[in-house]
Amino acid sequence: MSSRICLYCQRAQPDSAQNCGDCGMPLPTDRPQQRRQRRFLWFCIGLTLFCVAMMLWLPRSL
Ligand SMILES: [Zn+2]
């Protein structure tokens, strides 16, 4: 459980290694799902700000 598998050469690498010792490619991060969730959160914030800006910018028909 303490080792990670390189995505490129499929060899186990130590947990402290940032790059694969065999092929030199960067190893996957420990928590890619959390990083993806943070990106999705920023996407939602940006979308909300865009909607608010459009509501203020467009003329109100009602
Ligand atoms: Zn590798």
N, CA, C, O and the ligand as a Tripos MOL2 file, in Angstrom:
@<TRIPOS>MOLECULE
protein
  249   247    63     0     0
PROTEIN
NO_CHARGES

@<TRIPOS>ATOM
      1 N           0.8250   -1.2000    0.0000 N.3       1 MET1
      2 CA          0.0000    0.0000    0.0000 C.3       1 MET1
      3 C           0.8670    1.2610    0.0000 C.2       1 MET1
      4 O           0.3920    2.3410   -0.3500 O.2       1 MET1
      5 N           2.1380    1.1240    0.3930 N.am      2 SER2
      6 CA          2.9900    2.3110    0.5190 C.3       2 SER2
      7 C           3.6660    2.6630   -0.8010 C.2       2 SER2
      8 O           4.3570    3.6770   -0.8980 O.2       2 SER2
      9 N           3.4700    1.8380   -1.8000 N.am      3 SER3
     10 CA          4.1150    2.1180   -3.0820 C.3       3 SER3
     11 C           3.0660    2.4670   -4.1250 C.2       3 SER3
     12 O           1.9090    2.0580   -4.0290 O.2       3 SER3
     13 N           3.4820    3.2120   -5.1000 N.am      4 ARG4
     14 CA          2.5870    3.5960   -6.1770 C.3       4 ARG4
     15 C           3.0970    2.9980   -7.4820 C.2       4 ARG4
     16 O           4.2890    2.7430   -7.6510 O.2       4 ARG4
     17 N           2.1710    2.7870   -8.3870 N.am      5 ILE5
     18 CA          2.5200    2.1880   -9.6730 C.3       5 ILE5
     19 C           2.6460    3.3040  -10.7040 C.2       5 ILE5
     20 O           1.7670    4.1570  -10.8300 O.2       5 ILE5
     21 N           3.7370    3.2810  -11.4260 N.am      6 CYS6
     22 CA          3.9260    4.2600  -12.5070 C.3       6 CYS6
     23 C           2.9120    3.9800  -13.6130 C.2       6 CYS6
     24 O           2.6880    2.8330  -13.9990 O.2       6 CYS6
     25 N           2.3030    5.0640  -14.1140 N.am      7 LEU7
     26 CA          1.2900    4.9050  -15.1480 C.3       7 LEU7
     27 C           1.9080    4.5610  -16.4990 C.2       7 LEU7
     28 O           1.2220    4.0800  -17.4010 O.2       7 LEU7
     29 N           3.1920    4.8080  -16.6260 N.am      8 TYR8
     30 CA          3.8170    4.6880  -17.9500 C.3       8 TYR8
     31 C           4.5550    3.3620  -18.1110 C.2       8 TYR8
     32 O           4.4810    2.7290  -19.1640 O.2       8 TYR8
     33 N           5.2820    2.9350  -17.0420 N.am      9 CYS9
     34 CA          6.0310    1.6900  -17.1910 C.3       9 CYS9
     35 C           5.5080    0.5970  -16.2600 C.2       9 CYS9
     36 O           6.0210   -0.5220  -16.2590 O.2       9 CYS9
     37 N           4.4670    0.9300  -15.4540 N.am     10 GLN10
     38 CA          3.7710   -0.0580  -14.6200 C.3      10 GLN10
     39 C           4.6840   -0.6680  -13.5460 C.2      10 GLN10
     40 O           4.4580   -1.8030  -13.1270 O.2      10 GLN10
     41 N           5.6970    0.0570  -13.1000 N.am     11 ARG11
     42 CA          6.5770   -0.4380  -12.0620 C.3      11 ARG11
     43 C           6.2810    0.2860  -10.7550 C.2      11 ARG11
     44 O           5.9570    1.4740  -10.7480 O.2      11 ARG11
     45 N           6.3990   -0.4530   -9.6390 N.am     12 ALA12
     46 CA          6.1350    0.1230   -8.3260 C.3      12 ALA12
     47 C           7.2350    1.1040   -7.9610 C.2      12 ALA12
     48 O           8.4210    0.8350   -8.1520 O.2      12 ALA12
     49 N           6.8130    2.2630   -7.4260 N.am     13 GLN13
     50 CA          7.7440    3.3060   -7.0210 C.3      13 GLN13
     51 C           7.5300    3.6320   -5.5510 C.2      13 GLN13
     52 O           6.4110    3.5050   -5.0540 O.2      13 GLN13
     53 N           8.5820    4.0520   -4.8380 N.am     14 PRO14
     54 CA          8.4160    4.4180   -3.4260 C.3      14 PRO14
     55 C           7.5070    5.6280   -3.2630 C.2      14 PRO14
     56 O           7.3900    6.4570   -4.1650 O.2      14 PRO14
     57 N           6.8560    5.7190   -2.0860 N.am     15 ASP15
     58 CA          5.8560    6.7440   -1.8500 C.3      15 ASP15
     59 C           6.4550    8.1450   -1.8450 C.2      15 ASP15
     60 O           5.7610    9.1210   -2.1270 O.2      15 ASP15
     61 N           7.7340    8.2450   -1.5250 N.am     16 SER16
     62 CA          8.3520    9.5670   -1.4230 C.3      16 SER16
     63 C           8.8130   10.0910   -2.7720 C.2      16 SER16
     64 O           9.1550   11.2670   -2.9020 O.2      16 SER16
     65 N           8.8240    9.2240   -3.7760 N.am     17 ALA17
     66 CA          9.3400    9.6380   -5.0790 C.3      17 ALA17
     67 C           8.3370   10.5390   -5.7890 C.2      17 ALA17
     68 O           7.1390   10.2590   -5.8010 O.2      17 ALA17
     69 N           8.8410   11.6350   -6.3870 N.am     18 GLN18
     70 CA          7.9780   12.5260   -7.1570 C.3      18 GLN18
     71 C           7.8980   12.0690   -8.6090 C.2      18 GLN18
     72 O           6.8640   12.2120   -9.2610 O.2      18 GLN18
     73 N           8.9980   11.5200   -9.1030 N.am     19 ASN19
     74 CA          9.0300   11.0350  -10.4710 C.3      19 ASN19
     75 C           9.4090    9.5630  -10.4690 C.2      19 ASN19
     76 O          10.0190    9.0630   -9.5230 O.2      19 ASN19
     77 N           9.0390    8.8830  -11.5380 N.am     20 CYS20
     78 CA          9.3600    7.4720  -11.6580 C.3      20 CYS20
     79 C          10.8710    7.2890  -11.7650 C.2      20 CYS20
     80 O          11.5350    8.0010  -12.5180 O.2      20 CYS20
     81 N          11.4090    6.3360  -11.0130 N.am     21 GLY21
     82 CA         12.8320    6.0960  -11.0580 C.3      21 GLY21
     83 C          13.2720    5.3250  -12.2770 C.2      21 GLY21
     84 O          14.4660    5.2560  -12.5650 O.2      21 GLY21
     85 N          12.3410    4.7490  -12.9940 N.am     22 ASP22
     86 CA         12.6840    3.9320  -14.1520 C.3      22 ASP22
     87 C          12.5560    4.7020  -15.4650 C.2      22 ASP22
     88 O          13.4320    4.6150  -16.3250 O.2      22 ASP22
     89 N          11.4600    5.4590  -15.6200 N.am     23 CYS23
     90 CA         11.2570    6.1620  -16.8800 C.3      23 CYS23
     91 C          11.2810    7.6730  -16.7010 C.2      23 CYS23
     92 O          11.3300    8.4050  -17.6900 O.2      23 CYS23
     93 N          11.2490    8.1700  -15.4360 N.am     24 GLY24
     94 CA         11.3870    9.6020  -15.1970 C.3      24 GLY24
     95 C          10.1080   10.3960  -15.3340 C.2      24 GLY24
     96 O          10.1370   11.6190  -15.1930 O.2      24 GLY24
     97 N           8.9870    9.7500  -15.6050 N.am     25 MET25
     98 CA          7.7310   10.4730  -15.7450 C.3      25 MET25
     99 C           7.1600   10.7810  -14.3650 C.2      25 MET25
    100 O           7.4020   10.0260  -13.4230 O.2      25 MET25
    101 N           6.4040   11.8750  -14.2220 N.am     26 PRO26
    102 CA          5.8340   12.2230  -12.9160 C.3      26 PRO26
    103 C           4.8190   11.1810  -12.4600 C.2      26 PRO26
    104 O           4.0100   10.6900  -13.2470 O.2      26 PRO26
    105 N           4.8820   10.8550  -11.1710 N.am     27 LEU27
    106 CA          3.9640    9.8580  -10.6180 C.3      27 LEU27
    107 C           2.6290   10.5130  -10.2710 C.2      27 LEU27
    108 O           2.5850   11.7210  -10.0390 O.2      27 LEU27
    109 N           1.5460    9.7470  -10.2290 N.am     28 PRO28
    110 CA          0.2420   10.3040   -9.8610 C.3      28 PRO28
    111 C           0.2510   10.7910   -8.4200 C.2      28 PRO28
    112 O           0.9380   10.2300   -7.5670 O.2      28 PRO28
    113 N          -0.5160   11.8370   -8.1590 N.am     29 THR29
    114 CA         -0.5690   12.4140   -6.8220 C.3      29 THR29
    115 C          -1.3660   11.5180   -5.8820 C.2      29 THR29
    116 O          -2.0870   10.6200   -6.3160 O.2      29 THR29
    117 N          -1.2220   11.7810   -4.5800 N.am     30 ASP30
    118 CA         -1.8670   10.9380   -3.5850 C.3      30 ASP30
    119 C          -3.3850   11.0900   -3.6290 C.2      30 ASP30
    120 O          -4.1170   10.1110   -3.4890 O.2      30 ASP30
    121 N          -3.8500   12.3190   -3.8220 N.am     31 ARG31
    122 CA         -5.2950   12.5610   -3.7950 C.3      31 ARG31
    123 C          -5.7200   13.3010   -5.0520 C.2      31 ARG31
    124 O          -5.9920   14.5000   -5.0060 O.2      31 ARG31
    125 N          -5.7780   12.5970   -6.1720 N.am     32 PRO32
    126 CA         -6.2130   13.2710   -7.3990 C.3      32 PRO32
    127 C          -7.6880   13.6310   -7.3760 C.2      32 PRO32
    128 O          -8.1090   14.5820   -8.0360 O.2      32 PRO32
    129 N          -8.4840   12.8640   -6.6080 N.am     33 GLN33
    130 CA         -9.9250   13.1290   -6.5670 C.3      33 GLN33
    131 C         -10.2170   14.4570   -5.8700 C.2      33 GLN33
    132 O         -11.1050   15.2060   -6.2760 O.2      33 GLN33
    133 N          -9.4390   14.7360   -4.7960 N.am     34 GLN34
    134 CA         -9.6490   15.9890   -4.0800 C.3      34 GLN34
    135 C          -9.2810   17.1780   -4.9710 C.2      34 GLN34
    136 O          -9.9460   18.2140   -4.9430 O.2      34 GLN34
    137 N          -8.2260   17.0200   -5.7540 N.am     35 ARG35
    138 CA         -7.8240   18.0940   -6.6490 C.3      35 ARG35
    139 C          -8.8790   18.3110   -7.7240 C.2      35 ARG35
    140 O          -9.1440   19.4440   -8.1270 O.2      35 ARG35
    141 N          -9.4770   17.2190   -8.1850 N.am     36 ARG36
    142 CA        -10.5230   17.3350   -9.1860 C.3      36 ARG36
    143 C         -11.7450   18.0340   -8.6030 C.2      36 ARG36
    144 O         -12.3840   18.8450   -9.2730 O.2      36 ARG36
    145 N         -12.0700   17.7110   -7.3330 N.am     37 GLN37
    146 CA        -13.2150   18.3460   -6.7020 C.3      37 GLN37
    147 C         -12.9720   19.8430   -6.5400 C.2      37 GLN37
    148 O         -13.8910   20.6430   -6.7100 O.2      37 GLN37
    149 N         -11.7180   20.2300   -6.2070 N.am     38 ARG38
    150 CA        -11.4200   21.6490   -6.0450 C.3      38 ARG38
    151 C         -11.5510   22.3800   -7.3790 C.2      38 ARG38
    152 O         -12.0300   23.5120   -7.4400 O.2      38 ARG38
    153 N         -11.1170   21.7090   -8.4420 N.am     39 ARG39
    154 CA        -11.2530   22.3250   -9.7670 C.3      39 ARG39
    155 C         -12.7110   22.5020  -10.1210 C.2      39 ARG39
    156 O         -13.0970   23.5250  -10.6860 O.2      39 ARG39
    157 N         -13.5370   21.4970   -9.7870 N.am     40 PHE40
    158 CA        -14.9680   21.5930  -10.0630 C.3      40 PHE40
    159 C         -15.5980   22.7150   -9.2410 C.2      40 PHE40
    160 O         -16.4930   23.4090   -9.7230 O.2      40 PHE40
    161 N         -15.1300   22.8990   -7.9870 N.am     41 LEU41
    162 CA        -15.6530   23.9690   -7.1430 C.3      41 LEU41
    163 C         -15.3360   25.3230   -7.7500 C.2      41 LEU41
    164 O         -16.2010   26.1980   -7.7880 O.2      41 LEU41
    165 N         -14.1180   25.5110   -8.2240 N.am     42 TRP42
    166 CA        -13.7590   26.7880   -8.8620 C.3      42 TRP42
    167 C         -14.5410   26.9980  -10.1510 C.2      42 TRP42
    168 O         -14.8720   28.1320  -10.4950 O.2      42 TRP42
    169 N         -14.8360   25.9290  -10.8590 N.am     43 PHE43
    170 CA        -15.6560   26.0440  -12.0620 C.3      43 PHE43
    171 C         -17.0500   26.5440  -11.7130 C.2      43 PHE43
    172 O         -17.5950   27.3940  -12.4170 O.2      43 PHE43
    173 N         -17.6420   26.0190  -10.6170 N.am     44 CYS44
    174 CA        -18.9750   26.4420  -10.1870 C.3      44 CYS44
    175 C         -18.9550   27.9070   -9.7590 C.2      44 CYS44
    176 O         -19.8790   28.6580  -10.0710 O.2      44 CYS44
    177 N         -17.9040   28.3150   -9.0450 N.am     45 ILE45
    178 CA        -17.7970   29.7080   -8.6000 C.3      45 ILE45
    179 C         -17.6970   30.6340   -9.8080 C.2      45 ILE45
    180 O         -18.3420   31.6820   -9.8500 O.2      45 ILE45
    181 N         -16.8970   30.2480  -10.7750 N.am     46 GLY46
    182 CA        -16.7590   31.0570  -11.9790 C.3      46 GLY46
    183 C         -18.0550   31.1500  -12.7500 C.2      46 GLY46
    184 O         -18.3980   32.2120  -13.2700 O.2      46 GLY46
    185 N         -18.7790   30.0430  -12.8300 N.am     47 LEU47
    186 CA        -20.0590   30.0380  -13.5390 C.3      47 LEU47
    187 C         -21.0640   30.9380  -12.8300 C.2      47 LEU47
    188 O         -21.8180   31.6630  -13.4800 O.2      47 LEU47
    189 N         -21.0760   30.8930  -11.4860 N.am     48 THR48
    190 CA        -21.9880   31.7430  -10.7230 C.3      48 THR48
    191 C         -21.6650   33.2140  -10.9280 C.2      48 THR48
    192 O         -22.5650   34.0280  -11.1350 O.2      48 THR48
    193 N         -20.3810   33.5550  -10.8720 N.am     49 LEU49
    194 CA        -19.9750   34.9440  -11.0890 C.3      49 LEU49
    195 C         -20.3390   35.4020  -12.5010 C.2      49 LEU49
    196 O         -20.7370   36.5490  -12.7060 O.2      49 LEU49
    197 N         -20.1990   34.5000  -13.4700 N.am     50 PHE50
    198 CA        -20.5540   34.8280  -14.8500 C.3      50 PHE50
    199 C         -22.0540   35.1060  -14.9660 C.2      50 PHE50
    200 O         -22.4580   36.0520  -15.6430 O.2      50 PHE50
    201 N         -22.8840   34.2820  -14.3050 N.am     51 CYS51
    202 CA        -24.3300   34.4810  -14.3570 C.3      51 CYS51
    203 C         -24.7240   35.7990  -13.6950 C.2      51 CYS51
    204 O         -25.5770   36.5210  -14.2110 O.2      51 CYS51
    205 N         -24.1040   36.1170  -12.5530 N.am     52 VAL52
    206 CA        -24.4110   37.3720  -11.8680 C.3      52 VAL52
    207 C         -24.0100   38.5530  -12.7370 C.2      52 VAL52
    208 O         -24.7430   39.5380  -12.8290 O.2      52 VAL52
    209 N         -22.8400   38.4570  -13.3810 N.am     53 ALA53
    210 CA        -22.3810   39.5400  -14.2500 C.3      53 ALA53
    211 C         -23.3250   39.7200  -15.4280 C.2      53 ALA53
    212 O         -23.6160   40.8490  -15.8220 O.2      53 ALA53
    213 N         -23.8020   38.6230  -15.9900 N.am     54 MET54
    214 CA        -24.7130   38.7310  -17.1200 C.3      54 MET54
    215 C         -26.0610   39.3080  -16.6840 C.2      54 MET54
    216 O         -26.6770   40.0720  -17.4270 O.2      54 MET54
    217 N         -26.5250   38.9430  -15.4740 N.am     55 MET55
    218 CA        -27.7860   39.4780  -14.9780 C.3      55 MET55
    219 C         -27.6940   40.9850  -14.7720 C.2      55 MET55
    220 O         -28.6560   41.7130  -15.0150 O.2      55 MET55
    221 N         -26.5240   41.4490  -14.3210 N.am     56 LEU56
    222 CA        -26.3580   42.8850  -14.0970 C.3      56 LEU56
    223 C         -26.1490   43.6270  -15.4120 C.2      56 LEU56
    224 O         -26.5180   44.7940  -15.5490 O.2      56 LEU56
    225 N         -25.5480   42.9290  -16.3780 N.am     57 TRP57
    226 CA        -25.1780   43.6060  -17.6240 C.3      57 TRP57
    227 C         -26.3560   43.6830  -18.5920 C.2      57 TRP57
    228 O         -26.5700   44.6970  -19.2570 O.2      57 TRP57
    229 N         -27.1270   42.5700  -18.6560 N.am     58 LEU58
    230 CA        -28.2420   42.5530  -19.5950 C.3      58 LEU58
    231 C         -29.3870   43.4220  -19.0800 C.2      58 LEU58
    232 O         -29.5990   43.4990  -17.8700 O.2      58 LEU58
    233 N         -30.1270   44.0780  -19.9720 N.am     59 PRO59
    234 CA        -31.2880   44.8830  -19.5500 C.3      59 PRO59
    235 C         -32.4080   43.9750  -19.0250 C.2      59 PRO59
    236 O         -32.6650   42.9000  -19.5680 O.2      59 PRO59
    237 N         -33.0480   44.4240  -17.9820 N.am     60 ARG60
    238 CA        -34.1060   43.6100  -17.3730 C.3      60 ARG60
    239 C         -35.4200   43.8360  -18.1380 C.2      60 ARG60
    240 O         -35.8850   44.9640  -18.3050 O.2      60 ARG60
    241 N         -35.9890   42.7290  -18.5880 N.am     61 SER61
    242 CA        -37.2000   42.8040  -19.3890 C.3      61 SER61
    243 C         -38.4450   42.8530  -18.5180 C.2      61 SER61
    244 O         -39.4950   43.2940  -18.9850 O.2      61 SER61
    245 N         -38.3630   42.4190  -17.2820 N.am     62 LEU62
    246 CA        -39.5560   42.4280  -16.4170 C.3      62 LEU62
    247 C         -39.6970   43.7510  -15.6750 C.2      62 LEU62
    248 O         -40.6420   43.9300  -14.9070 O.2      62 LEU62
    249 ZN          7.8170    4.7460  -14.9470 Zn       63 ZN63
@<TRIPOS>BOND
     1     1     2 1
     2     2     3 1
     3     3     4 2
     4     3     5 am
     5     5     6 1
     6     6     7 1
     7     7     8 2
     8     7     9 am
     9     9    10 1
    10    10    11 1
    11    11    12 2
    12    11    13 am
    13    13    14 1
    14    14    15 1
    15    15    16 2
    16    15    17 am
    17    17    18 1
    18    18    19 1
    19    19    20 2
    20    19    21 am
    21    21    22 1
    22    22    23 1
    23    23    24 2
    24    23    25 am
    25    25    26 1
    26    26    27 1
    27    27    28 2
    28    27    29 am
    29    29    30 1
    30    30    31 1
    31    31    32 2
    32    31    33 am
    33    33    34 1
    34    34    35 1
    35    35    36 2
    36    35    37 am
    37    37    38 1
    38    38    39 1
    39    39    40 2
    40    39    41 am
    41    41    42 1
    42    42    43 1
    43    43    44 2
    44    43    45 am
    45    45    46 1
    46    46    47 1
    47    47    48 2
    48    47    49 am
    49    49    50 1
    50    50    51 1
    51    51    52 2
    52    51    53 am
    53    53    54 1
    54    54    55 1
    55    55    56 2
    56    55    57 am
    57    57    58 1
    58    58    59 1
    59    59    60 2
    60    59    61 am
    61    61    62 1
    62    62    63 1
    63    63    64 2
    64    63    65 am
    65    65    66 1
    66    66    67 1
    67    67    68 2
    68    67    69 am
    69    69    70 1
    70    70    71 1
    71    71    72 2
    72    71    73 am
    73    73    74 1
    74    74    75 1
    75    75    76 2
    76    75    77 am
    77    77    78 1
    78    78    79 1
    79    79    80 2
    80    79    81 am
    81    81    82 1
    82    82    83 1
    83    83    84 2
    84    83    85 am
    85    85    86 1
    86    86    87 1
    87    87    88 2
    88    87    89 am
    89    89    90 1
    90    90    91 1
    91    91    92 2
    92    91    93 am
    93    93    94 1
    94    94    95 1
    95    95    96 2
    96    95    97 am
    97    97    98 1
    98    98    99 1
    99    99   100 2
   100    99   101 am
   101   101   102 1
   102   102   103 1
   103   103   104 2
   104   103   105 am
   105   105   106 1
   106   106   107 1
   107   107   108 2
   108   107   109 am
   109   109   110 1
   110   110   111 1
   111   111   112 2
   112   111   113 am
   113   113   114 1
   114   114   115 1
   115   115   116 2
   116   115   117 am
   117   117   118 1
   118   118   119 1
   119   119   120 2
   120   119   121 am
   121   121   122 1
   122   122   123 1
   123   123   124 2
   124   123   125 am
   125   125   126 1
   126   126   127 1
   127   127   128 2
   128   127   129 am
   129   129   130 1
   130   130   131 1
   131   131   132 2
   132   131   133 am
   133   133   134 1
   134   134   135 1
   135   135   136 2
   136   135   137 am
   137   137   138 1
   138   138   139 1
   139   139   140 2
   140   139   141 am
   141   141   142 1
   142   142   143 1
   143   143   144 2
   144   143   145 am
   145   145   146 1
   146   146   147 1
   147   147   148 2
   148   147   149 am
   149   149   150 1
   150   150   151 1
   151   151   152 2
   152   151   153 am
   153   153   154 1
   154   154   155 1
   155   155   156 2
   156   155   157 am
   157   157   158 1
   158   158   159 1
   159   159   160 2
   160   159   161 am
   161   161   162 1
   162   162   163 1
   163   163   164 2
   164   163   165 am
   165   165   166 1
   166   166   167 1
   167   167   168 2
   168   167   169 am
   169   169   170 1
   170   170   171 1
   171   171   172 2
   172   171   173 am
   173   173   174 1
   174   174   175 1
   175   175   176 2
   176   175   177 am
   177   177   178 1
   178   178   179 1
   179   179   180 2
   180   179   181 am
   181   181   182 1
   182   182   183 1
   183   183   184 2
   184   183   185 am
   185   185   186 1
   186   186   187 1
   187   187   188 2
   188   187   189 am
   189   189   190 1
   190   190   191 1
   191   191   192 2
   192   191   193 am
   193   193   194 1
   194   194   195 1
   195   195   196 2
   196   195   197 am
   197   197   198 1
   198   198   199 1
   199   199   200 2
   200   199   201 am
   201   201   202 1
   202   202   203 1
   203   203   204 2
   204   203   205 am
   205   205   206 1
   206   206   207 1
   207   207   208 2
   208   207   209 am
   209   209   210 1
   210   210   211 1
   211   211   212 2
   212   211   213 am
   213   213   214 1
   214   214   215 1
   215   215   216 2
   216   215   217 am
   217   217   218 1
   218   218   219 1
   219   219   220 2
   220   219   221 am
   221   221   222 1
   222   222   223 1
   223   223   224 2
   224   223   225 am
   225   225   226 1
   226   226   227 1
   227   227   228 2
   228   227   229 am
   229   229   230 1
   230   230   231 1
   231   231   232 2
   232   231   233 am
   233   233   234 1
   234   234   235 1
   235   235   236 2
   236   235   237 am
   237   237   238 1
   238   238   239 1
   239   239   240 2
   240   239   241 am
   241   241   242 1
   242   242   243 1
   243   243   244 2
   244   243   245 am
   245   245   246 1
   246   246   247 1
   247   247   248 2
@<TRIPOS>SUBSTRUCTURE
     1 MET1         2 RESIDUE 1 A MET
     2 SER2         6 RESIDUE 1 A SER
     3 SER3        10 RESIDUE 1 A SER
     4 ARG4        14 RESIDUE 1 A ARG
     5 ILE5        18 RESIDUE 1 A ILE
     6 CYS6        22 RESIDUE 1 A CYS
     7 LEU7        26 RESIDUE 1 A LEU
     8 TYR8        30 RESIDUE 1 A TYR
     9 CYS9        34 RESIDUE 1 A CYS
    10 GLN10       38 RESIDUE 1 A GLN
    11 ARG11       42 RESIDUE 1 A ARG
    12 ALA12       46 RESIDUE 1 A ALA
    13 GLN13       50 RESIDUE 1 A GLN
    14 PRO14       54 RESIDUE 1 A PRO
    15 ASP15       58 RESIDUE 1 A ASP
    16 SER16       62 RESIDUE 1 A SER
    17 ALA17       66 RESIDUE 1 A ALA
    18 GLN18       70 RESIDUE 1 A GLN
    19 ASN19       74 RESIDUE 1 A ASN
    20 CYS20       78 RESIDUE 1 A CYS
    21 GLY21       82 RESIDUE 1 A GLY
    22 ASP22       86 RESIDUE 1 A ASP
    23 CYS23       90 RESIDUE 1 A CYS
    24 GLY24       94 RESIDUE 1 A GLY
    25 MET25       98 RESIDUE 1 A MET
    26 PRO26      102 RESIDUE 1 A PRO
    27 LEU27      106 RESIDUE 1 A LEU
    28 PRO28      110 RESIDUE 1 A PRO
    29 THR29      114 RESIDUE 1 A THR
    30 ASP30      118 RESIDUE 1 A ASP
    31 ARG31      122 RESIDUE 1 A ARG
    32 PRO32      126 RESIDUE 1 A PRO
    33 GLN33      130 RESIDUE 1 A GLN
    34 GLN34      134 RESIDUE 1 A GLN
    35 ARG35      138 RESIDUE 1 A ARG
    36 ARG36      142 RESIDUE 1 A ARG
    37 GLN37      146 RESIDUE 1 A GLN
    38 ARG38      150 RESIDUE 1 A ARG
    39 ARG39      154 RESIDUE 1 A ARG
    40 PHE40      158 RESIDUE 1 A PHE
    41 LEU41      162 RESIDUE 1 A LEU
    42 TRP42      166 RESIDUE 1 A TRP
    43 PHE43      170 RESIDUE 1 A PHE
    44 CYS44      174 RESIDUE 1 A CYS
    45 ILE45      178 RESIDUE 1 A ILE
    46 GLY46      182 RESIDUE 1 A GLY
    47 LEU47      186 RESIDUE 1 A LEU
    48 THR48      190 RESIDUE 1 A THR
    49 LEU49      194 RESIDUE 1 A LEU
    50 PHE50      198 RESIDUE 1 A PHE
    51 CYS51      202 RESIDUE 1 A CYS
    52 VAL52      206 RESIDUE 1 A VAL
    53 ALA53      210 RESIDUE 1 A ALA
    54 MET54      214 RESIDUE 1 A MET
    55 MET55      218 RESIDUE 1 A MET
    56 LEU56      222 RESIDUE 1 A LEU
    57 TRP57      226 RESIDUE 1 A TRP
    58 LEU58      230 RESIDUE 1 A LEU
    59 PRO59      234 RESIDUE 1 A PRO
    60 ARG60      238 RESIDUE 1 A ARG
    61 SER61      242 RESIDUE 1 A SER
    62 LEU62      246 RESIDUE 1 A LEU
    63 ZN63       249 GROUP 0 **** ****
